[in-house]
Amino acid sequence: MAEKTLKVTLVKSPISAVPKHRKTVEAMGLTKMHKTVTLPDNAATRGQIRQIGYMLKVEEA
């Protein structure tokens, strides 16, 4: 069975965000607005999404 993944897109600029949230955006590999990355669907990724969900659009891949 293939590993489940999530497509995460940055839809809000992290410029005015809390510094910790900015670092989370960077750690997820989101470097520019509207960039999409595919990440594994695990507890660590879900925790990051929960923290900065207001800046993201998340879809199941």
C-alpha positions, -999 to +999 in steps of 0.1 A: +000+000+000+013+034-009+021+059+018-005+086+022+006+122+013-008+157+016-005+185-009+002+217+011+000+252-006+011+285+010-018+310+005-010+337+030+023+355+033+043+347+065+058+382+066+036+394+094+034+361+112+049+351+145+087+342+140+080+306+151+053+302+125+077+317+098+103+290+107+076+263+104+067+275+069+104+273+060+108+239+075+079+226+054+097+237+023+074+265+014+096+293+001+072+314-020+035+323-021+013+297-039+041+271-039+028+235-033+048+207-017+039+171-011+045+159+025+039+126+042+006+123+061+020+117+096+017+131+131+046+156+127+032+170+094-003+172+110+011+192+139+028+217+116-004+221+097-024+226+129+001+254+140+000+274+107-032+262+091-044+297+087-017+302+061-022+270+042-045+252+018-043+214+024-055+186+000-051+149+001-028+137-027 
